[in-house]
């Protein structure tokens, strides 16, 4: 359970798999208010064949908080710094929701530098539609962060332990502190997000767009697939926004088939 210093922030990460430079590396990026440990089902599945990493983005999980009176750091810069620090070249990047958006901005900067891109629960917003989510301050009484539409009520009824696990692993002191005192959004992030629909069309790295059939971002995912003609597109039936968590078996198998086809 190591930490690494990135951009003056103390970043927590997890890693597993063969310690062999010839083995491809997968870096998993979590969504907003989630954490790297949310990828534990993917670690168990992919770590026999790949070197796998996941880190808690600043203001999430067990990583440090940014200064209250400053813009939060740009998450794409954070990803670049992590890849450099771990000496990962030609990565396989897999991200859900906010993590997927970070990968899209990274790919816009590096159109052909990834071995593969896996965009989960994310896409490209329609022109004129805001792609930047506003964070409202959290009350002082909430300790376990609500999940909204990220998971289904079916999961809560049929597999309550899995539902409760997700509440616990992400509701850390770091995240609660940030949500009670939201930092201003990074201007660079907002600018790149606005331009991503144009820049993403230059990407040549293999791409898989994967999404749950219950996810309200399906139109955005379809738009991304159309903008990147060589991309593959997969919909997992009955799965919500956090498809990688609730439908991990189907998600893992779909991603593995995509990677094996490269």
C-alpha positions in Angstrom: 0.0 0.0 0.0 2.5 2.7 -1.1 2.3 6.4 -1.6 4.1 8.5 -4.2 4.8 12.2 -4.3 3.2 13.8 -7.4 3.0 17.6 -8.0 3.4 18.3 -4.3 0.6 15.9 -3.4 0.8 12.6 -1.5 -0.8 10.1 -3.8 -1.9 6.7 -2.7 -1.8 3.8 -5.1 -2.0 0.0 -5.4 -0.2 -2.3 -7.8 -0.1 -6.0 -8.6 1.0 -8.4 -11.3 4.3 -9.6 -12.7 7.3 -7.3 -12.0 8.6 -7.6 -15.6 9.2 -4.6 -17.8 8.1 -6.6 -20.9 4.6 -7.2 -19.3 2.0 -4.6 -20.5 0.8 -2.2 -17.8 -2.8 -1.3 -17.2 -3.5 1.9 -15.2 -7.1 2.1 -13.9 -8.6 5.5 -13.2 -11.6 5.9 -10.8 -14.6 8.1 -11.1 -15.6 11.2 -9.1 -15.8 10.5 -5.4 -14.5 6.9 -5.9 -11.0 5.6 -5.3 -8.4 3.2 -6.7 -9.4 0.3 -4.5 -12.8 0.3 -6.4 -10.9 -1.7 -9.1 -10.3 -4.7 -6.9 -12.3 -7.0 -9.1 -10.3 -6.0 -12.1 -7.0 -6.5 -10.2 -8.0 -10.0 -9.4 -8.9 -10.7 -13.0 -6.1 -9.0 -14.9 -3.0 -9.2 -12.6 -2.0 -12.6 -13.8 -1.3 -11.3 -17.3 -0.7 -7.6 -16.8 1.1 -5.3 -14.4 -1.9 -3.4 -12.9 -2.0 0.0 -11.1 -4.7 2.2 -9.7 -4.2 5.5 -7.7 -6.4 7.7 -5.7 -6.6 11.1 -7.5 -5.9 14.1 -5.3 -8.9 14.9 -3.0 -10.0 11.3 -3.2 -9.4 8.1 -1.3 -6.3 8.0 0.8 -4.4 10.7 -1.2 -3.9 14.2 0.2 -6.2 17.2 -0.2 -5.2 20.2 -2.3 -5.3 23.7 -0.8 -8.8 25.0 -0.1 -8.1 28.5 -1.6 -6.6 27.1 -4.9 -7.9 25.4 -8.0 -7.8 21.7 -7.7 -4.9 20.1 -9.8 -5.5 19.0 -13.4 -6.1 15.3 -13.3 -4.5 14.7 -16.8 -1.3 16.3 -15.5 -1.6 14.1 -12.5 -1.9 11.0 -14.7 1.1 12.1 -16.8 3.2 12.6 -13.7 2.2 9.1 -12.4 3.1 7.4 -15.6 6.5 9.2 -15.6 7.2 8.4 -12.0 6.4 4.7 -12.5 8.3 4.7 -15.9 5.2 3.4 -17.8 5.4 3.9 -21.5 2.7 2.8 -24.0 0.2 2.2 -21.2 -3.2 0.6 -21.4 -5.5 3.1 -19.7 -8.9 2.1 -18.4 -11.1 4.7 -16.6 -14.7 4.9 -15.6 -16.7 8.2 -15.5 -14.3 11.0 -14.4 -11.4 8.5 -15.0 -12.6 8.0 -18.6 -12.8 11.8 -19.1 -9.2 12.1 -17.9 -8.1 9.5 -20.4 -9.9 11.3 -23.2 -7.9 14.5 -22.4 -4.7 12.5 -22.1 -5.3 10.8 -25.5 -6.0 14.2 -27.0 -2.5 15.2 -26.0 -1.0 11.8 -27.0 -3.0 10.5 -30.0 -1.0 7.4 -30.6 1.0 6.8 -27.4 -1.3 4.3 -25.6 -1.2 0.6 -26.2 -5.0 0.8 -25.7 -7.7 3.1 -24.3 -10.7 1.8 -22.4 -13.4 4.4 -21.8 -16.0 3.2 -19.4 -19.2 5.1 -18.4 -18.1 8.2 -20.3 -18.2 9.8 -23.7 -18.3 13.2 -25.5 -21.0 15.7 -24.6 -23.1 17.2 -27.4 -21.9 20.6 -28.5 -23.3 23.3 -26.2 -23.9 20.8 -23.4 -21.9 21.4 -20.3 -19.4 18.5 -19.7 -18.2 19.9 -16.3 -20.1 18.8 -13.3 -20.7 21.3 -10.5 -19.9 20.2 -7.0 -22.2 21.4 -4.3 -20.9 21.6 -0.7 -21.8 18.5 1.4 -23.5 18.9 4.8 -21.6 18.2 8.0 -23.7 15.1 9.0 -23.2 12.8 6.0 -20.5 10.2 6.5 -21.2 7.7 3.8 -21.5 9.3 0.4 -24.7 8.6 -1.6 -24.2 6.7 -4.9 -27.1 8.2 -7.0 -27.5 6.3 -10.2 -24.0 4.8 -10.1 -25.4 1.5 -8.7 -28.8 -0.1 -9.0 -31.3 -0.8 -6.2 -31.2 -4.4 -7.4 -27.6 -4.7 -6.3 -28.5 -3.3 -2.9 -31.3 -5.9 -2.5 -29.5 -8.9 -4.0 -25.9 -8.2 -3.0 -26.1 -5.8 -0.1 -22.5 -6.5 0.9 -21.2 -5.3 -2.5 -23.3 -2.2 -2.2 -22.1 -1.4 1.3 -18.4 -2.0 0.3 -18.6 0.7 -2.3 -20.0 3.1 0.2 -17.2 2.4 2.7 -14.1 2.4 0.5 -14.8 5.8 -1.0 -16.2 7.7 2.0 -12.8 8.6 3.3 -11.8 11.6 5.3 -10.0 13.1 2.3 -13.1 13.0 0.1 -15.4 14.2 2.8 -13.1 17.2 3.5 -13.1 18.1 -0.2 -16.9 17.8 -0.6 -17.5 20.0 2.5 -15.1 22.5 1.0 -15.1 22.2 -2.8 -12.1 23.6 -4.6 -12.5 25.7 -7.8 -12.4 23.6 -10.9 -9.1 23.7 -12.8 -9.3 26.2 -15.8 -7.0 23.9 -17.9 -9.3 20.9 -17.3 -12.3 22.9 -18.3 -10.6 24.2 -21.4 -9.4 20.8 -22.6 -12.8 19.3 -21.9 -14.5 21.8 -24.1 -12.1 21.0 -27.0 -12.0 17.2 -26.5 -14.6 16.4 -29.2 -12.3 17.9 -31.8 -9.0 16.6 -30.5 -10.2 13.1 -29.9 -10.8 12.6 -33.6 -7.0 12.5 -34.1 -6.5 9.6 -31.7 -5.0 6.5 -33.4 -4.6 4.3 -30.3 -7.0 1.3 -30.1 -10.1 2.3 -28.1 -12.9 0.4 -26.5 -16.0 2.4 -25.4 -17.9 0.3 -22.8 -21.1 1.3 -21.0 -24.0 -0.1 -19.1 -27.4 -0.1 -20.7 -28.9 1.8 -17.8 -26.3 4.6 -17.9 -27.7 8.0 -18.8 -24.4 8.8 -20.7 -25.1 6.3 -23.5 -25.7 9.2 -26.0 -22.3 10.6 -25.1 -20.7 7.1 -25.4 -22.3 6.7 -28.8 -21.0 10.1 -29.9 -17.5 9.2 -28.8 -17.7 5.9 -30.8 -18.8 7.8 -33.9 -16.0 10.4 -33.5 -13.3 7.6 -33.3 -14.3 5.3 -36.2 -11.7 2.6 -35.4 -13.1 2.3 -31.8 -15.0 -0.7 -30.6 -18.3 -0.2 -28.7 -19.9 -2.5 -26.1 -23.1 -2.2 -24.0 -23.6 -4.4 -21.0 -27.2 -5.1 -20.5 -28.8 -4.2 -17.1 -25.7 -2.5 -15.8 -25.6 1.1 -14.4 -23.0 3.9 -14.6 -20.5 2.0 -12.4 -20.7 -1.0 -14.8 -17.2 -2.2 -13.9 -18.3 -2.7 -10.2 -21.8 -4.1 -10.5 -21.2 -6.1 -13.7 -17.5 -6.9 -13.1 -17.6 -10.4 -14.7 -19.1 -9.1 -18.0 -16.9 -5.9 -18.0 -13.7 -7.9 -17.4 -14.5 -10.4 -20.1 -15.4 -7.7 -22.6 -12.2 -5.8 -21.9 -10.1 -9.0 -22.0 -11.5 -9.9 -25.4 -10.7 -6.4 -26.7 -7.1 -6.6 -25.4 -6.6 -10.1 -26.8 -7.7 -8.9 -30.2 -5.0 -6.2 -30.5 
